[in-house]
């Protein structure tokens, strides 16, 4: 077996815990778990049981070899296997434990590459070792650490200027500059802006132009790279979103595990394109070329980002969903530095999503803030009165004055940090279990591919490293809802599923295989 595939590890307690001294369990292991067929009463008649007893005695005393294993299959009315199949999944001779281990290994590969246990057995049972090896292509086919260094590299745009690359966020500068000019020279706010705000808007306009030139150049460099390994799918419409993504990707790239592997990231905070049509084509190309997509679960999700997740899974490429996990106290310190506009937006978004009415959230927040809704409403009223007088969201100096004098800002930040942490935890659970996009069918193979959810940078880098080395570890679980899950160890997420629903299996594969 090729070394790359040997590194994959599988566990399945329902198989490893079987008591094979019982004829029914012995037959179940071979017929259902290996051959993918339902065990029938006719498979275990008196003569079959008698012969099974002899095989069990042989396994206990001498172990089974390839020829004897094929005899066992015929005793149970199953098809014989090739020497290659036996050598790929089993050692030269097998006892009870080696038999279980080989069958678990087969079932893990069947879930990864076929989406149906019976199909996998029928397809592989007659093949040679080399032919089987060609079927099990590595989950990540590149080995970035063996590559030469980059000849061309991007020019890094500093974090505080990345938001200038956004169509929506960058347009705010022109919008507020035009609005300021419309006030007229006699307006008090206009007069006050001349020494501070207006010069800053003018500088921002110049910075946008120069930053976007760098973004253009970076895009051209991305288009020339021989390799794109990691595509980062994001939603970025506001300054804080650009900066959060910048920090995340910077942390990944500077991690020891990732930096040694010479991975190449497509970083959306460093790329600019003049029109959305070209942007869509560029991102489609990067998605096609990348080995891995990282899906950023942020404050809000967009059709573009969700479609990138689905497009990656439809190619049977892995998707890592990064859902940050914070302590509310730490997160309060983080968001306290965000622009003032963030707080109104998030409060209104949570109200619209009815998060503040969630019973689980209420139990958490009421312990510290019994009147939390009053605090939020009072802050919104205070904010509305302030914005009626000073409507410019980019006038940071004035916003800081408001923050310092606000009666409700401190408590509101703490409440909102609890809400954000609760929201992220809920998002992680939804992506792991309930989100309709968390499982997508490969349009060529019919395999159902799942999203791997991680909550911190270390989990993310460890998962990337395991993918690149083709050293992922899995547990096969039979879920009470009626399907098999292939659970990846680091993320504890469904990587593949196979249904028990016989009508669905028959209909699905009849129609799918004929397309």
C-alpha positions in Angstrom: 0.0 0.0 0.0 1.3 3.5 -0.9 2.7 5.3 2.1 0.4 8.3 1.7 -2.7 6.1 2.2 -1.1 4.2 5.1 -1.2 7.4 7.1 -5.0 7.5 7.1 -6.4 6.0 10.3 -9.9 4.7 10.9 -11.8 3.6 14.0 -15.3 2.0 14.2 -16.4 0.8 17.6 -19.4 -1.2 16.3 -17.0 -3.4 14.4 -14.1 -3.6 16.9 -16.5 -4.5 19.7 -18.1 -7.4 17.9 -17.9 -10.7 19.7 -16.9 -12.9 16.8 -17.2 -16.2 18.8 -20.9 -15.9 18.0 -21.8 -17.2 14.5 -24.3 -14.4 13.9 -21.7 -11.7 14.6 -19.1 -13.5 12.5 -21.5 -13.6 9.5 -22.6 -10.0 10.2 -19.0 -8.8 10.0 -18.3 -10.4 6.6 -21.7 -10.0 4.9 -22.8 -6.6 6.0 -19.7 -4.8 7.2 -17.4 -6.0 4.4 -19.6 -7.0 1.5 -22.2 -4.3 2.0 -25.2 -6.7 1.8 -28.0 -7.3 4.4 -27.6 -10.5 6.4 -30.4 -12.8 5.7 -31.6 -15.9 7.6 -30.7 -18.1 4.7 -27.1 -17.1 5.0 -26.9 -18.8 8.3 -28.5 -22.2 7.9 -27.3 -25.2 9.9 -24.6 -26.3 7.4 -23.2 -22.8 7.2 -23.0 -22.5 11.0 -21.1 -25.8 11.2 -18.5 -24.6 8.7 -18.3 -21.2 10.4 -17.4 -23.0 13.6 -14.5 -24.7 11.9 -13.3 -21.4 10.5 -13.5 -19.8 14.0 -11.4 -22.6 15.4 -8.8 -22.1 12.7 -8.6 -18.3 13.3 -8.1 -18.9 17.0 -5.3 -21.5 16.5 -3.6 -20.8 13.2 -5.1 -17.6 11.6 -6.6 -17.4 8.1 -4.6 -16.8 4.9 -5.9 -15.5 1.6 -7.1 -18.8 0.2 -8.9 -19.7 3.4 -10.5 -16.3 3.5 -12.0 -16.8 0.0 -13.4 -20.2 1.3 -15.1 -18.3 4.1 -16.7 -15.9 1.6 -18.1 -18.8 -0.4 -19.4 -20.5 2.8 -21.4 -17.3 3.4 -22.5 -17.1 -0.3 -20.4 -14.1 -1.1 -18.1 -13.3 -4.0 -14.4 -14.2 -3.7 -11.8 -11.4 -3.6 -8.6 -10.9 -5.4 -5.1 -11.4 -4.0 -4.6 -7.6 -4.4 -7.7 -6.7 -2.3 -6.5 -9.1 0.5 -3.0 -7.7 0.5 -4.2 -4.0 0.5 -6.4 -4.3 3.5 -5.1 -7.3 5.5 -1.8 -8.7 6.6 -0.6 -12.0 5.2 -2.5 -14.0 7.8 -5.4 -12.7 10.0 -6.8 -13.4 13.4 -10.0 -11.9 14.8 -8.4 -8.5 15.5 -6.6 -8.2 12.2 -9.8 -9.2 10.4 -11.7 -6.4 12.2 -8.9 -3.9 11.5 -8.8 -4.7 7.8 -12.6 -4.4 7.4 -12.6 -1.1 9.3 -9.8 0.1 7.0 -11.8 -0.9 3.9 -15.0 0.8 5.2 -13.1 4.0 5.8 -11.8 4.1 2.3 -15.2 3.1 1.0 -16.7 6.2 2.7 -13.9 8.5 1.4 -13.9 7.4 -2.2 -17.2 5.7 -3.0 -20.1 6.9 -0.9 -21.6 3.3 -0.9 -20.1 0.2 0.9 -21.5 -2.3 -1.6 -20.2 -0.3 -4.6 -16.8 -0.2 -3.1 -16.6 -3.9 -2.4 -17.8 -4.8 -5.9 -15.4 -2.3 -7.5 -12.3 -3.2 -5.5 -12.7 -6.9 -4.7 -11.3 -8.0 -8.1 -8.5 -5.4 -8.4 -4.7 -5.7 -8.0 -2.8 -3.7 -5.3 -1.7 -1.2 -7.9 -5.2 -0.7 -9.4 -6.6 -0.1 -5.9 -3.8 2.3 -5.1 -4.7 4.3 -8.2 -8.3 4.5 -7.0 -7.3 5.9 -3.7 -5.7 9.1 -4.8 -4.4 11.3 -1.9 -6.9 13.7 -0.5 -4.3 16.5 -1.1 -2.3 15.6 -4.2 0.4 18.2 -3.9 3.3 18.3 -1.5 4.0 22.1 -1.1 7.2 21.6 1.0 9.0 20.2 -2.0 8.5 23.2 -4.2 10.9 26.0 -5.1 10.5 29.4 -3.5 8.3 32.0 -5.1 10.0 34.2 -7.7 7.2 36.8 -7.5 5.4 37.6 -4.3 2.7 40.1 -3.4 3.3 43.4 -1.8 1.6 43.2 1.6 -1.1 45.9 2.2 -1.1 47.0 5.8 -4.1 45.9 7.9 -5.6 49.4 8.5 -5.8 50.0 4.7 -7.2 46.7 3.5 -10.8 48.0 3.7 -10.0 50.4 0.9 -10.1 47.4 -1.5 -13.8 46.8 -0.8 -16.4 48.1 -3.3 -18.8 48.9 -0.5 -16.5 49.9 2.3 -14.2 51.9 0.0 -17.2 53.8 -1.5 -18.0 55.2 2.0 -15.2 57.7 1.7 -16.6 59.3 -1.4 -20.1 59.1 0.0 -19.3 60.9 3.2 -17.1 63.5 1.3 -20.0 64.3 -1.0 -22.4 64.5 1.9 -20.0 66.8 3.8 -19.7 69.2 0.8 -23.5 69.3 0.5 -23.8 70.7 4.0 -22.5 74.1 2.9 -19.9 76.3 4.4 -22.4 77.9 6.9 -23.2 74.6 8.6 -21.6 74.1 12.0 -20.6 70.5 11.4 -19.0 71.6 8.1 -17.0 74.3 9.8 -15.9 71.9 12.5 -14.7 69.3 10.0 -12.3 71.6 8.2 -9.4 71.1 10.6 -9.8 67.4 11.2 -12.3 65.3 9.3 -12.1 66.8 5.8 -8.3 66.5 5.5 -8.6 62.9 6.7 -11.2 62.2 4.0 -8.9 63.7 1.4 -6.0 61.5 2.6 -8.3 58.5 2.5 -9.2 59.2 -1.1 -5.5 59.3 -2.0 -4.8 56.1 0.0 -7.6 54.3 -1.7 -6.1 55.0 -5.1 -2.6 53.9 -4.1 -3.8 50.9 -2.1 -5.9 49.7 -5.1 -2.9 50.0 -7.4 -1.1 47.6 -5.1 -4.2 45.3 -5.0 -4.3 45.3 -8.8 -0.6 44.3 -8.9 -1.2 41.6 -6.3 -4.0 40.1 -8.4 -1.8 39.9 -11.4 0.8 38.1 -9.3 -1.8 35.6 -8.0 -2.8 34.9 -11.6 0.9 34.0 -12.5 1.5 31.6 -9.6 2.0 28.0 -10.5 0.2 27.0 -7.3 -2.7 28.2 -5.2 -3.1 26.0 -2.1 -5.6 27.7 0.2 -8.6 29.8 -0.9 -10.2 31.9 1.9 -13.9 32.5 1.4 -15.1 35.6 3.2 -17.7 38.3 3.5 -16.1 41.7 3.8 -18.2 44.8 3.6 -16.9 46.7 6.6 -13.5 47.9 7.9 -13.5 45.6 10.9 -14.3 42.6 8.7 -11.2 43.3 6.5 -9.0 43.7 9.5 -10.3 40.5 11.2 -9.6 38.4 8.0 -6.2 40.0 7.7 -5.3 39.0 11.2 -6.6 35.4 10.7 -4.6 34.8 7.5 -1.5 36.5 8.9 -1.7 34.2 11.9 -2.0 31.2 9.6 0.8 32.1 7.3 3.2 32.8 10.2 2.3 29.5 12.0 5.4 27.2 12.2 3.5 24.3 10.7 2.2 26.3 7.7 5.2 28.4 7.0 7.5 25.4 6.7 5.1 23.8 4.1 5.4 26.8 1.7 1.7 27.0 1.2 0.4 29.7 -1.1 -2.8 31.5 0.0 -5.2 33.5 -2.1 -5.8 36.4 0.4 -8.9 38.5 -0.5 -7.6 41.3 1.7 -4.7 41.8 -0.7 -6.4 41.6 -4.0 -8.4 44.1 -6.0 -10.3 44.0 -9.3 -12.0 46.9 -11.0 -15.4 45.2 -11.7 -17.4 42.3 -10.1 -17.5 40.2 -13.3 -13.7 39.9 -13.4 -13.6 39.4 -9.7 -16.1 36.5 -10.0 -13.9 34.9 -12.7 -10.8 35.2 -10.7 -12.3 33.7 -7.6 -13.8 30.9 -9.7 -10.3 30.1 -11.0 -8.7 30.2 -7.6 -11.4 27.9 -6.2 -10.7 25.5 -9.1 -7.0 25.5 -8.4 -6.9 25.5 -4.6 -6.3 22.3 -2.6 -8.3 23.6 0.4 -11.0 26.2 1.0 -11.3 27.9 4.3 -14.8 29.2 4.9 -14.9 32.1 7.4 -18.0 32.0 9.5 -18.4 35.7 10.3 -21.1 38.0 11.7 -23.1 37.5 8.5 -22.9 35.2 5.5 -23.4 36.0 1.8 -24.5 34.1 -1.2 -21.0 34.5 -2.7 -19.3 32.9 0.3 -21.8 30.1 0.6 -21.6 29.3 -3.1 -17.8 29.1 -2.8 -18.2 26.5 0.0 -20.7 24.5 -2.1 -18.5 24.7 -5.2 -15.5 23.3 -3.3 -17.4 20.4 -1.8 -18.9 19.6 -5.2 -15.3 19.0 -6.4 -14.6 16.7 -3.4 -12.1 19.1 -2.0 -11.9 19.7 1.7 -13.6 22.8 3.3 -12.4 24.0 6.7 -15.1 26.2 8.3 -13.3 28.6 10.8 -15.8 29.7 13.5 -13.8 31.7 16.1 -14.2 30.8 19.7 -13.8 33.6 22.3 -14.1 34.3 25.9 -16.7 37.1 26.3 -14.3 39.2 28.4 -11.6 39.0 25.8 -14.0 39.6 22.9 -15.4 42.7 24.7 -11.8 44.1 24.7 -11.5 43.3 21.0 -14.8 44.9 19.8 -14.4 47.9 22.0 -11.9 49.1 19.4 -14.3 48.6 16.5 -15.9 51.6 14.7 -19.0 52.9 16.4 -21.1 51.9 13.4 -20.4 48.3 14.2 -22.4 48.3 17.5 -25.7 49.6 16.0 -25.4 47.1 13.1 -24.9 44.1 15.3 -27.6 45.0 17.8 -30.1 45.5 15.0 -29.0 42.2 13.3 -29.4 40.2 16.5 -32.8 41.8 17.0 -33.8 40.7 13.5 -32.5 37.2 14.1 -34.3 37.1 17.4 -31.1 36.0 19.2 -32.0 38.2 22.2 -35.1 36.1 22.6 -33.3 32.8 22.6 -33.9 31.1 26.0 -30.3 29.8 26.2 -28.9 33.2 25.5 -31.2 34.8 28.1 -30.0 32.4 30.8 -26.4 33.4 30.1 -26.8 37.1 29.9 -29.4 37.7 32.6 -27.0 36.5 35.3 -24.9 39.6 34.8 -27.3 42.0 33.1 -30.9 41.4 34.2 -32.2 44.4 32.2 -30.0 43.8 29.2 -32.7 44.7 26.6 -33.2 48.1 28.3 -29.4 48.8 28.1 -29.4 48.0 24.4 -32.4 50.1 23.7 -31.1 53.0 25.7 -27.8 52.8 23.8 -29.6 52.8 20.4 -31.6 55.8 21.4 -28.5 57.6 22.6 -26.7 56.6 19.4 -29.6 57.8 17.2 -29.6 61.2 18.9 -25.8 61.5 18.4 -26.1 60.5 14.7 -28.8 63.0 14.1 -26.3 65.7 15.0 -23.1 64.0 13.6 -24.0 61.7 10.7 -20.5 60.8 9.5 -19.5 57.3 10.5 -15.8 57.8 9.4 -15.3 60.8 11.7 -13.5 58.7 14.3 -12.4 61.6 16.5 -16.0 62.6 17.1 -17.1 59.1 17.6 -14.5 58.6 20.3 -15.8 61.6 22.2 -19.3 60.0 22.1 -17.9 56.7 23.4 -16.2 58.4 26.4 -19.4 60.3 27.4 -21.9 57.5 26.7 -23.9 56.3 29.7 -24.5 52.8 28.2 -21.5 52.1 26.0 -19.5 50.0 28.5 -22.4 47.7 29.5 -23.6 47.5 25.9 -20.1 46.2 24.8 -20.2 43.5 27.4 -23.7 42.4 26.5 -22.8 42.4 22.8 -19.7 40.4 23.4 -21.8 37.7 25.1 -24.2 37.8 22.2 -21.4 37.4 19.6 -19.8 34.5 21.5 -23.1 32.8 21.8 -23.7 33.5 18.1 -20.4 31.9 17.1 -21.0 28.8 19.2 -24.5 28.4 17.6 -23.0 28.9 14.1 -20.4 26.1 14.8 -23.1 23.7 16.0 -25.2 24.5 13.0 -22.4 24.0 10.5 -21.4 20.7 12.1 -24.9 19.3 12.2 -27.8 21.2 10.7 -26.8 23.6 7.9 -28.1 22.5 4.5 -24.8 23.6 2.9 -22.7 21.5 5.4 -23.0 18.4 3.1 -22.7 18.6 -0.7 -22.7 15.8 -3.3 -19.8 15.6 -5.7 -21.3 16.0 -9.2 -19.1 13.3 -10.7 -18.9 10.6 -8.0 -22.1 11.1 -6.0 -20.1 11.1 -2.7 -21.6 13.3 0.0 -18.8 15.6 1.3 -18.9 17.5 4.6 -17.5 20.7 6.1 -14.8 20.4 8.8 -15.5 23.0 11.6 -12.6 24.4 13.7 -12.7 26.9 16.4 -9.1 28.2 16.7 -5.9 28.8 14.8 -4.2 25.7 16.2 -7.0 23.4 15.1 -7.0 25.0 11.7 -3.2 24.6 11.2 -3.2 21.1 12.6 -6.0 20.1 10.1 -4.2 21.7 7.2 -1.0 19.9 8.1 -2.8 16.5 8.4 -4.5 17.1 5.0 -1.2 17.9 3.3 0.4 14.8 4.8 -2.7 12.7 4.0 -2.6 11.7 7.7 -6.2 12.4 8.7 -7.8 10.3 11.4 -11.4 9.2 11.3 -14.1 7.5 13.3 -16.9 5.6 11.5 -20.2 6.0 13.5 -23.6 4.8 12.8 -26.0 7.6 13.8 -29.4 6.9 15.3 -31.0 9.1 12.6 -30.2 6.3 10.1 -26.8 7.0 8.4 -23.1 6.4 8.7 -20.8 9.3 9.5 -17.1 9.5 8.9 -16.0 11.8 11.7 -12.7 13.7 11.3 -10.8 13.6 14.6 -9.5 17.3 14.9 -12.7 19.0 13.9 -15.1 16.3 15.2 -17.1 17.0 12.0 -18.8 14.8 9.3 -16.4 14.4 6.4 -18.5 11.8 4.6 -22.0 10.2 5.1 -23.7 7.1 3.8 -27.4 6.6 4.2 -29.2 3.5 5.5 -32.4 4.5 3.6 -32.7 1.6 1.2 -35.2 3.4 -1.2 -33.0 6.5 -1.3 -29.9 4.4 -1.9 -31.5 2.5 -4.8 -33.1 5.5 -6.4 -30.0 7.8 -5.9 -27.5 5.4 -7.4 -29.8 4.2 -10.2 -30.3 7.8 -11.4 -26.9 9.1 -10.5 -24.8 6.4 -12.2 -26.9 6.8 -15.4 -26.1 10.5 -15.8 
